[in-house]
Amino acid sequence: MNNIFVYCEIEGGAVADVSLELLTKGRELADTLGCKLEALAIGHNLNGIDKQLALYGADTVWIADDRELAPYRTLPHTAVTCGVFEAEKPQIALFGATSLGRDLGPRVSSALHSGLTADCTSLVIGDHQDARTGTKYENLLYQIRPAFGGNIIATIVNPDCRPQMATVREGVMKKEQAAKPGKGEVRQIDVRKYLKDTDLAVKIVSRQIEERKLNIKGAQIIVSGGYGVGSKENFKLLYELAEVLGGEVGASRAAVDAGFAEHARQVGQTGVTVRPKLYIACGISGQIQHTAGMDQSAMVVSINTDPEAPINKLADYAVTGDLLDVIPKMINAYKANSK
C-alpha cells in the first residue's frame, strides 16, 4: 500500500518507451520516498513482460492477462486499473501523456476522485504548506508543467486526495535501466473480478496500423528550423546538413504553421519532445513553447541573425549570421574534415 504505480502501455509484447521512461523516474521517486515501485501491465500474452519491467526498477509487476484486454479498449482497462488502485491504494500513479494515457488517466482519476495533472514535464518530491490554513504536508509529488500557452511553468500539488496522478509527456524523462534491477515479483490479477458485461459492450472489429515513417524522437542529431528559415525552399539546406551529419530535420511550430515542414517534424510543447546528442537550431527564436521540447539536448548550437535571440541563452554555441551563408560552410567543413 502507498507505493508508486506506473501504468505500462504494451503493444505487440513490447513496452512503450514512455512507460520505461516513467519507470526510470518512478524508481527515483520511490527511492526518495522509501517505498516500492509497482508496474501495472494489462493486455494479452504477456509472458516475460515482468522481466522487461524489472530491468527498469519495478519491484512488483501486476499482470492482467486476458484476451478481452488486447488491443486496448477504454472500459475494460479502466475497470481493471480502478480495481487495482482501490485495493492497493497507491500514493502516486503515473501514465504516459499519449493518446492512450490521455484517454485512460482522466477516467481513472474521475472514478477515484483523485485529481490529475496532465502533460507534466518534471516530477519532484517536496514539502508544502497551505497558505490559508497553515497545514504542512510532507513528501508530496510536485507535478510540474507548462501553463498559459507555455508562458509560465506551474507546480501543482495534491495534498489531500490519493493517488496523486499525472500524465507525463513522452521523451521528457530519461529512459535507462536501473543500476539495481527490481525484483519484478509477479502478482496475477483476477480480471473477471473487475470486469462487468457492460465493460465489454464495445468490440474492435478491425485495426489498421501504419508504422511511423519518421522517428525524430529517436534521432541523435537534429537540425531544426524556425520561421526565420524564410521558406520551404530554404529548408532544403537543413535537409542537406542533416543528411551529411546522419541526422533528422525538425521544425518549430511557426515553421510548421507557415508550411515549411510537416507537423510530424514539429518539436516543442505541441509537438514531440526530443533529447538528441546534438540539436542545431536554425532561425529559431527560442520561445519556451519550443525549448520545452528540446532543452534536454546534450549540446545545442544556434544559428541566428539576432545575437539577443532567447535561444542563445540555452545554446552551448551561438553562431550569429545568415543561415544561408553559415549552413553551406558547415556542410563543406564537415565534408572536408570527416573521414
C-alpha positions in Angstrom: 0.0 0.0 0.0 1.0 3.6 -0.6 3.6 2.7 -3.2 4.1 4.2 -6.7 2.3 2.7 -9.6 3.2 3.1 -13.3 0.6 2.1 -15.9 2.6 0.4 -18.7 1.5 0.6 -22.3 2.1 -2.6 -24.2 1.8 -3.3 -27.9 2.9 -6.5 -29.6 4.6 -7.7 -26.4 6.9 -4.6 -26.2 6.6 -1.9 -23.5 6.3 1.6 -24.9 9.2 3.9 -24.4 7.2 6.4 -22.4 6.3 3.7 -19.9 10.0 2.8 -19.5 10.8 6.5 -19.0 8.1 6.6 -16.3 9.6 3.5 -14.6 13.0 5.2 -14.6 11.5 8.3 -12.9 9.3 6.2 -10.7 12.4 4.3 -9.4 14.0 7.6 -8.5 10.8 8.8 -6.7 10.3 5.5 -4.9 13.9 5.6 -3.6 13.3 9.2 -2.3 10.1 8.1 -0.6 11.4 4.8 0.7 8.6 2.9 -1.0 8.1 0.2 -3.7 7.8 0.8 -7.4 4.9 -1.2 -8.9 4.1 -1.7 -12.6 0.7 -2.4 -14.0 0.6 -4.4 -17.2 -2.7 -5.0 -18.9 -3.1 -7.0 -22.1 -2.8 -10.5 -23.6 0.1 -12.9 -24.0 2.2 -11.0 -21.5 4.6 -13.8 -20.8 8.1 -12.4 -19.9 6.8 -8.9 -19.5 7.8 -8.9 -15.9 11.5 -9.3 -16.8 11.4 -6.3 -19.1 9.8 -4.1 -16.3 12.2 -5.4 -13.6 15.2 -4.2 -15.6 13.8 -0.6 -15.1 13.3 -1.0 -11.4 9.9 -2.5 -10.9 9.7 -4.2 -7.5 6.2 -5.7 -8.3 4.6 -6.3 -11.6 0.8 -6.6 -11.6 -0.3 -8.6 -14.7 -3.8 -8.7 -16.1 -3.6 -11.1 -19.0 -6.9 -11.8 -20.8 -7.9 -11.9 -24.5 -10.5 -9.2 -23.7 -7.8 -6.7 -22.7 -5.9 -6.5 -26.0 -6.0 -4.4 -28.0 -6.7 -1.5 -25.7 -10.3 -0.6 -25.0 -11.3 2.2 -22.6 -13.8 0.5 -20.4 -12.0 -2.9 -19.6 -8.7 -1.1 -18.9 -10.4 1.5 -16.7 -12.3 -1.2 -14.7 -9.1 -3.2 -14.1 -7.0 -0.2 -13.3 -9.5 1.3 -10.9 -10.0 -2.1 -9.2 -6.3 -2.5 -8.5 -5.8 1.1 -7.3 -8.8 0.8 -5.0 -7.4 -2.3 -3.5 -3.7 -1.3 -3.3 -4.2 2.4 -2.6 -1.0 3.8 -4.2 0.2 7.3 -3.2 1.3 8.1 -6.8 0.1 6.8 -10.2 1.8 7.8 -13.4 0.6 7.5 -17.0 2.1 8.5 -20.3 0.6 11.6 -22.0 -0.1 9.6 -25.1 -3.5 9.1 -26.8 -4.0 6.0 -24.7 -2.9 7.7 -21.4 -5.0 10.8 -22.1 -8.0 8.5 -22.5 -7.4 6.3 -19.5 -5.9 8.6 -16.9 -8.8 11.1 -16.6 -11.3 8.2 -16.4 -9.4 6.6 -13.5 -8.9 9.9 -11.8 -12.6 10.7 -12.1 -13.7 7.4 -10.7 -11.3 7.6 -7.8 -11.9 11.4 -7.2 -8.2 11.9 -7.1 -7.4 14.8 -9.5 -5.0 14.7 -12.3 -2.2 16.9 -13.7 -1.8 16.5 -17.5 1.3 16.8 -19.7 3.8 17.1 -16.9 7.4 17.7 -17.9 9.0 17.2 -14.5 8.2 15.3 -11.2 9.8 16.1 -7.9 9.2 15.1 -4.3 8.8 18.1 -1.9 7.0 19.6 1.1 4.1 22.1 1.0 2.4 24.5 3.4 -1.1 25.6 2.8 -1.1 29.4 2.8 -4.7 29.6 4.1 -4.7 27.0 6.9 -1.0 26.8 7.7 -1.2 23.0 7.4 2.1 21.4 6.5 2.4 18.5 4.1 5.5 16.3 3.6 6.7 14.3 0.6 4.1 15.5 -1.9 4.5 15.0 -5.6 5.4 18.3 -7.3 3.7 18.0 -10.7 5.4 20.5 -13.0 4.1 21.5 -16.4 4.0 24.5 -18.8 0.8 26.6 -18.4 -0.8 29.6 -20.1 0.4 28.6 -23.5 3.9 27.8 -22.2 4.5 31.3 -20.8 4.9 30.1 -17.2 5.9 26.8 -15.5 3.3 25.7 -13.0 4.0 23.5 -10.0 0.8 21.6 -8.9 0.3 19.7 -5.7 -2.5 17.4 -4.5 -2.3 17.5 -0.7 -5.4 15.5 0.3 -6.6 13.1 -2.5 -4.9 9.9 -3.4 -3.4 8.7 -5.6 -1.6 11.8 -6.8 -2.0 11.3 -10.5 -0.1 12.7 -13.5 0.4 12.1 -17.2 3.9 12.7 -18.5 5.0 13.7 -21.9 6.9 11.2 -23.9 10.6 12.0 -24.1 10.9 14.4 -21.2 12.2 11.8 -18.8 15.4 9.8 -19.2 15.0 6.1 -20.1 17.6 3.9 -18.5 17.8 0.5 -16.8 18.1 0.6 -13.1 21.5 0.3 -11.5 20.0 -2.5 -9.4 17.1 -4.2 -11.2 13.9 -4.6 -9.2 12.7 -8.0 -8.0 9.9 -8.0 -10.6 7.6 -10.0 -8.2 4.6 -11.1 -10.3 1.1 -10.5 -9.0 -1.6 -12.0 -11.2 -4.9 -10.0 -11.4 -8.2 -11.9 -11.4 -9.6 -9.9 -14.4 -13.1 -11.3 -14.2 -13.3 -9.9 -10.6 -13.3 -6.4 -12.0 -15.0 -6.7 -15.5 -18.7 -6.4 -15.9 -20.7 -7.2 -19.1 -21.2 -3.5 -19.8 -17.4 -3.1 -19.9 -17.3 -5.4 -22.9 -20.1 -3.7 -24.9 -17.7 -2.2 -27.4 -15.9 -4.6 -29.8 -13.0 -3.9 -32.0 -13.8 -5.2 -35.5 -10.5 -4.5 -37.2 -7.4 -2.4 -36.7 -5.3 -0.7 -39.3 -1.8 0.1 -38.0 0.7 2.1 -40.1 4.3 2.2 -39.0 5.7 5.5 -38.2 7.9 6.6 -41.2 9.6 9.4 -39.3 11.3 8.8 -35.9 12.5 12.3 -35.0 12.2 11.4 -31.3 14.9 8.7 -31.6 17.3 10.8 -33.7 20.7 11.5 -32.1 21.3 14.6 -34.3 18.5 17.0 -35.2 18.8 20.1 -37.5 15.7 22.1 -36.7 14.4 25.2 -38.5 12.1 28.0 -37.4 10.2 30.8 -39.1 13.5 32.6 -39.6 14.5 30.0 -42.2 12.3 32.0 -44.5 10.7 29.5 -46.9 10.2 25.8 -47.7 12.9 26.1 -50.3 15.4 27.3 -47.7 14.5 24.3 -45.6 16.3 22.1 -48.2 19.6 23.4 -46.8 18.6 21.9 -43.4 17.9 18.6 -45.1 21.3 18.7 -46.7 23.1 19.4 -43.4 21.1 16.6 -41.7 22.0 14.1 -44.4 25.7 14.9 -44.1 25.6 14.6 -40.3 23.4 11.5 -40.3 20.5 13.2 -38.5 16.9 14.3 -38.9 15.2 17.6 -39.6 12.9 19.2 -37.0 10.9 22.4 -37.0 9.3 24.9 -34.7 5.5 25.4 -34.7 5.9 28.7 -36.5 7.7 26.9 -39.3 5.1 24.2 -39.5 2.2 26.7 -39.5 4.0 28.5 -42.3 4.1 25.3 -44.4 7.9 25.0 -44.3 7.7 21.5 -42.8 5.2 18.8 -41.9 3.7 18.5 -38.5 5.4 15.2 -37.8 8.7 17.2 -37.5 7.4 19.7 -35.0 9.5 20.0 -31.8 8.0 21.7 -28.8 5.2 21.8 -26.4 2.6 21.0 -29.1 4.9 18.7 -31.0 7.4 16.0 -29.9 9.9 16.2 -27.1 13.5 15.2 -28.1 16.8 14.8 -26.3 19.4 14.3 -29.0 23.2 14.4 -28.6 23.3 17.4 -30.9 20.5 19.9 -31.7 21.2 22.6 -34.3 18.6 25.4 -34.1 18.4 27.4 -37.3 16.4 30.6 -37.4 14.6 29.7 -34.2 13.9 32.5 -31.7 13.8 30.2 -28.7 10.4 30.8 -27.1 9.5 28.5 -24.2 6.9 26.7 -26.3 9.7 25.3 -28.4 12.5 25.0 -25.9 10.3 22.9 -23.6 10.6 20.2 -26.3 14.4 20.2 -26.7 16.1 21.7 -23.7 17.4 18.3 -22.5 19.6 18.0 -25.6 23.2 17.2 -24.8 24.6 20.0 -27.0 22.7 22.9 -28.6 24.1 25.0 -31.5 22.1 28.0 -32.6 22.3 29.9 -35.9 20.5 33.2 -35.8 20.9 36.7 -37.2 19.8 38.1 -33.8 22.6 37.9 -31.2 20.0 38.6 -28.5 17.7 35.7 -29.5 16.4 33.8 -26.4 17.7 30.5 -27.9 21.3 31.8 -27.5 20.9 31.6 -23.7 20.2 27.9 -24.0 22.8 27.2 -26.7 26.3 25.8 -25.9 27.5 27.5 -29.1 25.7 30.5 -30.7 26.5 31.4 -34.3 25.4 34.9 -35.3 24.8 35.1 -39.1 22.6 34.3 -42.0 21.9 30.6 -42.1 22.0 30.7 -45.9 25.7 31.5 -45.5 26.5 29.5 -42.4 25.0 26.2 -43.3 26.8 25.7 -46.6 30.1 26.5 -44.8 29.2 23.9 -42.1 28.5 21.3 -44.8 31.7 22.0 -46.7 33.8 22.0 -43.5 32.3 18.7 -42.3 32.9 17.0 -45.7 36.5 18.3 -45.8 37.3 17.1 -42.2 35.4 13.9 -41.9 36.8 10.5 -42.9 
